[in-house]
């Protein structure tokens, strides 16, 4: 059901692990993949993906269902009623969005050029390619 994000991550891995990869190219690939993930984080995109999964399940004589309802302990929820999805689409939407959000957050944490040492490597790579020395990095 989540083939698009997994394929995009595989393409990102290939581009980052290639022999000709440079830091600026890797950061650009991460930026493109992140924008793809943000575009796939919509209700319309999920609905299309869910419809494809349901049609595949129908071919295999399977019925998408939601897991049984589990109530959290009262000490954690108080008097508020816990949320339970009413349809399989609602349940899997939560799972899908959590998956895509985790990808986006991890890409932000790992490849933020201002927060990690990749900024220095990018400056050094740009210096080697252009032949012009930067004042500082």
C-alpha positions in Angstrom: 0.0 0.0 0.0 2.9 2.4 0.5 4.8 1.6 -2.6 5.3 5.2 -3.7 7.1 6.4 -0.6 9.3 3.2 -0.5 10.2 3.6 -4.2 11.1 7.2 -3.6 13.3 6.3 -0.6 15.0 3.6 -2.7 15.7 6.2 -5.4 17.1 8.5 -2.8 19.3 5.7 -1.4 20.7 5.0 -4.9 21.4 8.6 -5.6 23.2 9.1 -2.3 25.2 5.9 -2.5 26.4 6.3 -6.1 30.0 6.7 -6.9 29.5 10.1 -8.5 27.5 11.5 -5.6 28.5 14.8 -4.2 27.1 16.4 -1.1 25.2 19.2 -2.8 23.6 16.6 -5.1 22.7 14.5 -2.1 21.1 17.4 -0.4 19.2 18.3 -3.5 17.9 14.7 -3.8 16.8 14.8 -0.2 15.0 18.1 -0.9 13.2 16.6 -4.0 12.2 13.5 -2.1 10.9 15.5 0.8 8.8 17.6 -1.5 7.4 14.4 -3.0 6.5 13.1 0.4 4.7 16.3 1.2 2.8 16.0 -2.0 1.8 12.5 -1.1 0.6 13.6 2.3 -2.9 14.5 1.1 -6.3 12.9 1.6 -6.8 12.6 -2.2 -3.5 10.7 -2.6 -4.3 8.4 0.3 -7.8 7.8 -1.1 -6.4 6.8 -4.5 -3.8 4.5 -2.8 -6.5 2.9 -0.6 -8.8 2.3 -3.6 -6.0 0.4 -5.3 -5.3 -1.6 -2.2 -9.0 -2.5 -1.8 -9.2 -3.5 -5.5 -6.2 -5.8 -5.0 -7.7 -7.2 -1.8 -10.9 -7.9 -3.8 -8.9 -9.8 -6.3 -7.4 -11.9 -3.5 -10.8 -12.4 -1.8 -9.7 -10.4 1.3 -11.7 -8.0 3.3 -9.9 -4.9 4.8 -11.0 -4.6 8.4 -10.1 -2.6 11.4 -8.5 -4.2 14.5 -10.5 -4.6 17.6 -11.2 -1.6 19.8 -8.8 -1.1 22.7 -9.4 1.4 25.3 -6.5 3.1 27.0 -6.4 3.2 30.8 -8.8 5.7 32.5 -5.9 7.3 34.3 -4.6 8.5 30.9 -7.8 9.6 29.3 -10.0 10.7 32.2 -13.6 11.1 31.2 -12.9 11.6 27.5 -14.0 8.9 25.2 -11.1 7.4 23.1 -11.1 7.7 19.4 -11.9 4.6 17.4 -11.9 4.6 13.6 -15.2 3.7 12.1 -14.0 2.4 8.8 -10.9 0.6 7.5 -10.0 3.7 5.4 -10.0 5.9 8.5 -7.8 3.4 10.3 -5.3 3.0 7.5 -5.2 6.8 6.9 -3.8 7.2 10.4 -1.2 4.5 9.7 -0.2 6.0 6.3 0.1 9.6 7.6 2.2 8.4 10.5 4.5 6.6 8.1 4.9 9.6 5.8 5.3 12.0 8.7 8.1 9.8 10.2 9.9 9.8 6.9 9.7 13.6 6.6 10.8 14.2 10.2 13.8 11.8 9.9 14.9 13.4 6.6 14.7 16.8 8.3 16.7 15.6 11.3 19.3 13.8 9.4 19.9 16.1 6.4 19.3 19.6 7.6 22.4 21.2 6.2 22.4 24.1 8.7 22.4 21.7 11.7 24.9 19.0 10.8 28.4 18.7 9.4 27.0 18.4 5.8 27.2 22.2 5.4 31.0 22.1 5.8 31.3 19.2 3.4 29.1 21.0 0.9 31.3 24.1 1.0 34.4 21.9 0.5 32.8 20.0 -2.4 31.7 23.3 -4.0 35.3 24.6 -3.6 36.8 21.5 -5.3 34.3 21.7 -8.2 34.5 25.4 -8.8 38.2 26.0 -7.9 37.2 29.1 -5.9 38.1 29.3 -2.2 35.4 30.4 0.3 36.3 32.9 2.9 35.1 30.6 5.7 33.1 27.5 6.3 
